[in-house]
Amino acid sequence: MGHRIRPTAARQFAPADLVQGILVVSSFGFWAVMLGLMPVLLFRLWLVG
């Protein structure tokens, strides 16, 4: 049987780091979009009101 029971360190930590990096990038993009759109939305609401 050539299967290892214990995963290697790279296989154990790489997915977690990848997911964390994706979450950081997505959250950063989310806040960038929110902060970028907020003044436009407020300005449109102010114009309408």
URJO-V154799 format. One record per backbone hydrogen bond with DSSP energy under -1.0 kcal/mol. NH is the residue of the N-H (numbers start at 0). CO is the residue of the C=O. Records with the same first field share a line. If there is no record, write none. Layout:
NH=CO + CO
This chain:
11=7
12=8
13=9
16=12
17=13
18=14
19=15
20=16
21=17
22=18
23=19
24=20
25=21
26=22
27=23
28=24
29=25
30=26
31=27
32=28
33=29
34=30
35=31
36=32
37=33
40=36
41=37
42=38
43=39
44=40
45=41
46=42
47=43
48=44
